[in-house]
Amino acid sequence: MQLEIAQNTDCSDIDFARLESWLTQEFEKAIEGTLSLALVDNAAIAEVNEQFLQHEGPTDVISFLLAEEGAPNPENQFGELVISVEMARQ
């Protein structure tokens, strides 16, 4: 499993080494490909929530499965997790 992490909010209190280690231990055998993790603020996740799920307002986590069995996947993308750091702190 490959892990890509992007952020658009203050994540100074997050121990990224520990996070990556935990994700790798938990999902390495279950995930073939790349898992993208987007750490965002409430405003950004509210936009994603409305655009893709037609729900208003922020939420804690939104997941997208990008790998479908039998479908071409040239970039080997498994999925993406969008996490509101603000909601997680609450």
Secondary structure, 3 states (H helix, E strand, C coil): CEEEEEECCCCCCCCHHHHHHHHHHHHCCCCCCEEEEEEECHHHHHHHHHHHHCCCCCCCEEEEECCCCCCCCCCCEEEEEEEEHHHHHC
